[in-house]
Amino acid sequence: MDESSQVLKILSGLAISIVGFQICRKVLPWIYTNIVGPQLIGSSVNLAKMGEWAVITGSTDGIGKAYARELARKGLKLVLISRSLDKLKAVAKEIGDEFGVEVRVIDVDFTAGFEIYERIRKETACLDVGVLVNNVGISYNYPEYFLDCYKADPKFLCDIVAANIHSVTHMTAIFMPEMVARRKGVVINLSSTAGVIPNPLLSVYSSTKAFVNKFSDDLQTEYKAHGILVQSVQPGFVATNMSKIRKPSVFAPSPETYVKSALSTLGFAGQTAGYLPHALLQLVIHFTEALLGAQFARNLVLKNILGTRKRARERQAREQQKKQ
């Protein structure tokens, strides 16, 4: 074997070793945080010991209500915060009667001004809040190009930012100081898979969810030494009113199934899809980007979302014809 062949063999071996190392570095932690930890070991975070109360925003339906039920099941008293007082009262009675815990409600519109946070602060001032779930959020009715969306309703885009970003920052600012003082507490911020994969035609929504991921990650670094656990949860499709999916499936689970899975990841993952099929979806898209290029992955997602947009617009047209 000549010298050039030996060099080529060494370089090939080195390249294979580097690729193998990178795969192990990414895949093994993924297996631990998504399979071994949550499904085989189970979360060691005792939420009931964080404080007497849990605060959940956007809690009258879907994922927020499912978090409320699971936290009540664990014995925590609840503060439910949403827009509709009638729905809040109904959910509070349902959960209170079923789990025998005290449930308080605060009706605020998270697209309103800063004064809502002063009201929340005053009405929760004497409570020992150990768990905060920032779940409230707004998305598009259907995928749409940014300029068309802005032209149709510029205030709607302001509302998305208010509900998806301002709520997370201000609610965290209200409740984290006491958690830091007690050196214990959990903050769960609901992001979205949309925030970590290409998501054209939902650009403002996905950008707000990317903010939630970044905010949560840096907040955890800042306050981990103070005993605070901050988690960003990134669901894919869940069978809720927001997603307009009525029938649960493996890839679009019920809110109850999703939340039980997401809670099992506490202590294992600061950033998590929360549910194994959703984690697999993220993994496939990220590997597609790595193997075939980011632009290929973006175009693939765009094609799928354009199909969703077309079907939604056709359905909207049919509904308008029926009304005429």
Summary of the structure (lengths in Angstrom):
residues: 324
radius of gyration: 22.1
end to end distance: 82.8
largest distance: 82.9
contacts: 1053
relative contact order: 0.12
helix: 61%
strand: 11%
